[in-house]
Amino acid sequence: MRGTGDASALIDLSSDTVTRPTDEMRRVMYAAPVGDEQRGEDPSVRALEEEVAELTGKEAAVFLPSGTMCNIVAFFLHCAPGDEVILHRDSHPAYSENAGPAVHSRVSLHLLDGDRGIFTAEQVVSAVQPRGHQKARSRLVSVENTNNRGGGSVWSVEEIEEVCTAAAAQGLHTHLDGARLLNAVVASGMPAARYCAGFDSIWIDLSKGLGCPIGAVLAGSVAFAAEARWAKHLFGGAMRQAGIVAAAGVYALRHHVERLADDHALARSLADRLADLPGIEIVRPPETNIVQFDVAGTELSGEEFLARAEEQGVRFSLVRGTVVRAVTHLDVAADRLPETASAVRAALAT
Ligand SMILES: *Cc1c(COP(=O)(O)O)cnc(C)c1O
């Protein structure tokens, strides 16, 4: 069990990216067969790509260094300069990728509203630009499941199918940012392939809740994957003996998926504990491993709250204003919950 034992260690709930590879994962990495992946000769990379393709019901997959690069490559392949991507304003490419869509793909973003980072087929249809010499060309719809800034919210398969069907009817390409798709799968009980069926491209992150040190996997048709391999090299993401990290991905898909349910249960318990503290309001009940809570009632600014909590040994991150985020993960054991709550209580009392 990890996250236990050292009572003085920081409880880091700022993100599920802070997980360190477990001893067993490191052993698998150590023993991984490797080759030159740029030439398609790394057996561990190939095994990971096949496993993700199978899991998501796609024909082929490509291992990339990061989730951000999956979004970059997919936008680049689906769009031409001057095109427009339709997506929620709380989606990662819109707020956390350094205007990458503009820089790499020379596209504009058409931002949609909607509770929990979720939007509807009707919104997509009304966002499509009419044809005309003054209009951007609507080209791609991008969905994020779970939605990070929406509080780890889970799209239903029906919501996704409606959006994909409407997009296809408008002649748009479709992309799924599935950084935390497996959290949605575990929370909803829906197979990953059902979530992915309507999309031209999808990806999952290995370095979030799955606990790997590096990497993400982008999947689609055989033709899309071939193009993605080409774009991977174009953007400098082609690697050599990458099997050493891909092996961690294969291991995580076998051993770290079902346990995401533990993270979700811990997030619910954490939300209950935080709700009992003065001045703290849970924004909405957590659906997966992300808890959003508002500290406005404590009369501290978001930054002040974060600094005080860290002095007491708990690290959170800021969503916006006074809304704070706690993310549960592999390296936070359930037995640290009482300590987390008392640290926050102490932070409020200082
Ligand atoms: C983390 C994240 C990304 C980027 O993934 P990296 O592997 O950190 O580059 C993209 N989309 C969402 C929803 C994320 O949470």
The ligand as an SDF file (V2000), in Angstrom:
LIG
                    3D

 15 15  0  0  0  0  0  0  0  0999 V2000
   -3.9060   16.2000  -18.4130 C   0  0  0  0  0  0  0  0  0  0  0  0
   -4.8720   16.4240  -19.5120 C   0  0  0  0  0  0  0  0  0  0  0  0
   -4.4330   16.6190  -20.8260 C   0  0  0  0  0  0  0  0  0  0  0  0
   -2.9650   16.6830  -21.1800 C   0  0  0  0  0  0  0  0  0  0  0  0
   -2.3110   15.4990  -20.9110 O   0  0  0  0  0  0  0  0  0  0  0  0
   -0.7210   15.4880  -20.5860 P   0  0  0  0  0  0  0  0  0  0  0  0
   -0.3930   14.0420  -20.6120 O   0  0  0  0  0  0  0  0  0  0  0  0
   -0.5720   16.1420  -19.2480 O   0  0  0  0  0  0  0  0  0  0  0  0
   -0.0660   16.2600  -21.6730 O   0  0  0  0  0  0  0  0  0  0  0  0
   -5.3710   16.7810  -21.8090 C   0  0  0  0  0  0  0  0  0  0  0  0
   -6.6820   16.7430  -21.5300 N   0  0  0  0  0  0  0  0  0  0  0  0
   -7.1420   16.5590  -20.2780 C   0  0  0  0  0  0  0  0  0  0  0  0
   -8.6110   16.5140  -20.0260 C   0  0  0  0  0  0  0  0  0  0  0  0
   -6.2590   16.4170  -19.2210 C   0  0  0  0  0  0  0  0  0  0  0  0
   -6.7190   16.2700  -17.9770 O   0  0  0  0  0  0  0  0  0  0  0  0
  1  2  1  0
  2  3  1  0
  2 14  2  0
  3  4  1  0
  3 10  2  0
  4  5  1  0
  5  6  1  0
  6  7  2  0
  6  8  1  0
  6  9  1  0
 10 11  1  0
 11 12  2  0
 12 13  1  0
 12 14  1  0
 14 15  1  0
M  END
$$$$
